Amino acid sequence: FEAVHGSAPDIAGEGIANPCALLLAAADMLDHLGMADKGNKVRAAIRDTLTNDRDAVTPDLGGKGNTDSFGDAIVKRVKAA
């Protein structure tokens, strides 16, 4: 399971990488391992962040955030679920 775009070495260290593809691949892996409830929590956290926390998302999605802020917002939602 991996993000379809690869590891994006051309933007490494810039803090602008969008973590969604990697996290969605992880959610697919959880499904495959019989943990669909956890995979669904990851997907829901991504959707909720994209909808309700636009300042945290990366600029490629129209946000003002960076990789860390986007990831942190998703983790916060997964923990709260």
Backbone torsions as a table, in degrees:
resi	resn	phi	psi	omega
1	PHE	NA	125.1	179.3
2	GLU	-153.8	161.2	175.2
3	ALA	-66.9	138.4	-175.9
4	VAL	-64.9	-24.0	-177.9
5	HIS	-87.8	-3.7	-178.6
6	GLY	84.4	-158.3	-173.2
7	SER	-94.2	-2.3	177.3
8	ALA	54.6	54.5	-178.5
9	PRO	-62.5	-21.1	-179.7
10	ASP	-68.4	-19.5	178.6
11	ILE	-119.1	15.6	-179.6
12	ALA	-57.0	134.7	176.4
13	GLY	81.2	-2.8	-178.5
14	GLU	-88.5	-14.3	178.8
15	GLY	74.1	20.2	-178.0
16	ILE	-113.6	1.0	-178.9
17	ALA	-69.5	134.7	177.3
18	ASN	-83.9	120.3	-176.0
19	PRO	-82.6	0.2	-173.3
20	CYS	-59.5	-48.2	-175.7
21	ALA	-61.2	-42.1	179.1
22	LEU	-65.3	-42.8	-179.8
23	LEU	-69.4	-34.7	176.0
24	LEU	-67.9	-35.9	174.5
25	ALA	-64.0	-39.4	177.3
26	ALA	-64.2	-38.7	177.4
27	ALA	-63.6	-40.5	176.0
28	ASP	-62.4	-38.5	178.0
29	MET	-64.0	-41.9	177.6
30	LEU	-60.7	-42.0	175.8
31	ASP	-57.2	-48.1	-178.1
32	HIS	-60.2	-33.1	-179.1
33	LEU	-85.3	6.7	178.7
34	GLY	83.6	16.9	179.9
35	MET	-115.5	51.7	-176.4
36	ALA	-59.8	-32.3	178.8
37	ASP	-61.2	-38.7	178.5
38	LYS	-73.1	-40.1	175.7
39	GLY	-59.9	-40.4	178.6
40	ASN	-66.0	-33.9	176.6
41	LYS	-64.9	-39.7	177.9
42	VAL	-63.9	-47.7	179.7
43	ARG	-60.6	-43.2	179.8
44	ALA	-63.9	-39.4	179.5
45	ALA	-65.0	-39.1	177.1
46	ILE	-63.5	-49.7	-179.8
47	ARG	-58.5	-44.6	-178.1
48	ASP	-64.4	-40.2	178.5
49	THR	-65.0	-45.1	179.6
50	LEU	-61.3	-34.1	-177.0
51	THR	-84.4	-40.3	-167.6
52	ASN	-114.4	-1.9	-176.7
53	ASP	-137.9	55.9	-174.8
54	ARG	-58.4	-30.2	179.3
55	ASP	-68.0	-19.5	-178.4
56	ALA	-88.5	-22.3	-174.5
57	VAL	-77.7	160.3	-176.1
58	THR	-72.8	155.9	-176.6
59	PRO	-58.0	-29.3	179.2
60	ASP	-62.7	-19.0	178.0
61	LEU	-106.8	13.5	177.7
62	GLY	87.0	10.5	-179.7
63	GLY	-94.5	179.7	179.9
64	LYS	-112.3	3.8	-174.7
65	GLY	-89.2	-166.2	178.2
66	ASN	-136.9	-176.3	-177.8
67	THR	-56.5	-44.5	-178.2
68	ASP	-65.7	-45.7	-178.0
69	SER	-65.2	-38.8	178.8
70	PHE	-65.5	-49.8	178.6
71	GLY	-60.7	-43.0	179.5
72	ASP	-62.1	-40.5	179.6
73	ALA	-64.9	-39.0	178.9
74	ILE	-68.4	-45.5	179.3
75	VAL	-59.4	-42.4	178.6
76	LYS	-57.2	-43.1	-179.4
77	ARG	-71.1	-38.1	178.0
78	VAL	-63.1	-43.8	-179.7
79	LYS	-63.9	-34.5	-178.0
80	ALA	-77.9	-17.2	-175.8
81	ALA	-76.0	NA	NA
